[in-house]
Amino acid sequence: QAEKYVALTCEVVNEAVLDGVNKGIIENCNSNCHVGVALSVLAMALIPTDSQTLQAVAPPFRFNSTCSSGVNNLLSVVSDASASQTFHDLDGELLDHLHQDTGCPVQSTAYAPAQLLQRSEEIKSWVTSQDAKCSVEVGMCSSRIQLLPLGTWISKRVFGVTETVVSSCEASWTGLMNRRSLDWHTWLCKSTGICPEMLPKIVDIAATGAF
């Protein structure tokens, strides 16, 4: 499915440029001209990607997925954390705290935490493969598998962007970003079996001009 996205995007961009030339919207287009392309993508679409080949290696995690067992797993993890007083200094329920941290109801099937736990065995195989040197416990990972938001993935595949970054806006839709620190939520990443290093660096796209 993910590979179809990039093929369709290439086709749309190509047709848009050619149509602009044919209608005179883009004039005198030659090797020195620069054509701006705007890309709008579905929020909360994470593509499991081989970082060396940029090939999608598994179906994407996406906003309209169903993952009832993942929700149950997440609620169990939250319950265990509350019972062990991992968050003993909190005022109120842990789910409420996570909602405030991320801006998302993380127990919803629409967001990444529950979806990641739905496919926990698959993720475990990524971080325990021979070429991966991961320790989810301490948040260190050199797995070849990265979880790239669709916009990041297409930018690298289609437009050759070398930096692996994502805007805070798109990252916030995953339910994994700590909106207080504008970084990936350490506890949620660990609890869902991934390392923050498997995700792109969150940046201010307007400030860096990364895209």
C-alpha positions in Angstrom: 0.0 0.0 0.0 2.7 2.4 0.9 4.5 1.9 -2.4 1.3 2.9 -4.2 1.4 6.3 -2.5 4.7 7.2 -3.9 3.8 6.0 -7.4 0.6 8.0 -7.4 2.4 11.1 -6.0 5.0 10.9 -8.8 2.2 10.7 -11.4 0.2 13.6 -9.9 3.3 15.9 -9.7 4.4 15.0 -13.3 0.9 15.7 -14.7 0.6 19.0 -12.7 3.9 20.2 -14.1 3.2 19.2 -17.7 -0.3 20.7 -17.5 1.2 23.9 -16.2 3.7 24.1 -19.1 1.0 23.2 -21.7 -1.3 25.9 -20.5 1.4 28.5 -20.2 1.1 28.7 -16.4 4.7 27.6 -16.1 6.6 29.5 -18.8 10.0 29.0 -20.3 10.5 25.8 -18.3 14.0 24.5 -18.8 16.8 22.9 -16.8 17.3 26.1 -14.8 13.6 26.6 -13.8 12.3 25.7 -10.3 8.8 24.5 -9.9 7.3 24.5 -6.4 5.2 21.5 -5.4 2.8 21.5 -2.4 2.3 18.2 -0.7 -0.7 17.5 1.5 -0.9 14.2 3.2 -3.2 12.2 5.5 -2.4 12.9 9.1 -1.3 9.9 11.2 0.2 7.6 8.6 3.4 6.0 9.7 5.3 3.9 7.1 7.6 1.1 8.4 10.6 1.8 6.2 14.0 0.2 5.6 16.3 3.2 6.3 18.9 2.0 3.8 16.6 1.3 0.8 13.7 3.6 1.7 11.4 0.7 0.8 8.2 0.2 2.8 8.6 -3.1 4.6 5.1 -3.5 6.2 1.6 -2.0 6.0 1.3 1.5 7.3 -0.1 2.6 10.7 -2.9 4.9 9.7 -5.7 7.0 11.1 -8.6 4.8 10.1 -7.1 1.5 11.4 -9.0 -0.7 13.7 -7.1 -2.2 16.6 -9.4 -3.3 19.5 -6.8 -5.6 21.0 -4.2 -2.8 20.8 -6.5 -0.6 22.8 -6.9 -3.3 25.5 -3.1 -3.8 25.6 -2.6 -0.1 26.0 -5.1 0.1 28.8 -3.4 -2.8 30.5 0.0 -1.1 30.2 -1.5 2.1 31.7 -3.2 0.1 34.5 0.1 -1.6 35.4 2.0 1.7 35.4 -0.6 3.3 37.7 -0.5 0.3 40.0 3.3 0.3 40.3 3.2 4.0 41.1 5.4 4.7 38.1 3.6 8.1 38.0 3.0 8.4 41.7 3.5 12.2 41.6 0.6 12.8 39.2 -2.6 14.5 40.0 -5.5 12.6 38.4 -5.6 9.6 36.1 -2.7 8.5 34.0 -4.8 8.5 30.8 -5.7 12.2 31.5 -2.1 13.0 32.0 -1.1 11.4 28.7 -3.9 13.2 27.0 -2.5 16.5 28.3 1.0 15.5 27.3 0.1 14.6 23.7 -3.1 16.4 23.0 -4.6 13.1 21.9 -6.8 10.5 23.6 -4.0 7.9 23.2 -6.3 5.0 23.9 -8.2 5.7 20.7 -7.7 3.4 17.7 -7.0 6.5 15.5 -3.5 7.1 17.1 -0.2 5.2 17.0 0.1 3.9 20.6 -2.8 1.4 20.4 -1.9 0.5 16.8 1.8 -0.2 17.8 0.6 -2.5 20.6 -1.7 -4.3 18.2 1.4 -5.3 16.1 3.8 -5.7 19.1 5.2 -9.0 17.9 6.0 -7.6 14.5 7.7 -4.6 16.1 9.6 -6.8 18.4 11.1 -8.6 15.4 12.4 -5.3 14.0 14.2 -4.3 17.2 15.6 -7.7 17.9 16.9 -8.5 14.4 20.6 -9.3 13.8 21.4 -5.9 12.3 19.6 -4.0 15.1 21.3 -2.9 18.3 18.4 -1.8 20.3 17.5 -1.4 23.9 14.0 -0.2 24.3 14.5 0.0 28.1 17.1 2.8 27.7 15.8 4.2 24.5 18.7 3.4 22.3 18.2 1.9 18.8 20.1 1.5 15.6 17.4 -0.7 13.8 17.3 -0.4 10.1 13.5 -0.1 10.4 12.2 3.5 10.8 8.7 4.6 11.3 8.3 7.5 8.9 5.3 9.8 8.7 3.9 9.7 5.1 5.0 13.3 4.4 8.6 12.5 5.5 8.6 9.3 3.5 7.4 10.8 0.3 9.8 13.8 0.7 12.7 11.4 0.9 11.6 9.0 -1.8 10.2 11.5 -4.3 12.1 14.7 -3.7 15.4 13.3 -2.4 15.3 15.1 0.9 18.3 13.8 2.9 17.3 14.8 6.4 14.9 12.6 8.3 12.7 15.1 9.9 9.0 15.8 10.6 7.1 18.9 11.5 5.7 19.2 15.0 2.3 19.6 13.4 2.4 16.2 11.6 4.1 14.5 14.6 1.4 15.6 16.9 -1.1 13.6 15.0 0.6 10.3 15.9 -0.3 10.6 19.6 3.4 10.0 20.4 4.6 13.6 20.6 5.0 15.3 24.0 3.6 18.7 23.2 5.3 20.2 26.3 8.8 19.4 25.1 8.1 19.1 21.3 9.8 15.8 21.3 8.8 12.1 21.2 7.1 11.0 24.4 9.7 8.8 26.1 7.3 6.7 28.2 4.8 6.1 25.4 7.6 5.0 23.0 9.1 2.6 25.6 5.6 1.3 26.5 4.7 0.6 22.9 8.0 -1.2 22.2 9.8 1.3 20.0 12.7 3.7 20.5 12.5 7.4 19.7 15.4 6.9 17.3 13.1 4.9 15.1 11.1 8.1 14.5 12.2 11.3 12.6 13.6 14.3 14.4 10.8 16.8 15.2 11.7 20.2 13.8 10.2 23.6 13.0 10.0 23.1 9.2 9.5 26.9 8.6 12.7 27.7 10.6 14.9 25.0 9.1 13.7 25.0 5.5 14.2 21.2 5.6 11.6 20.8 2.9 
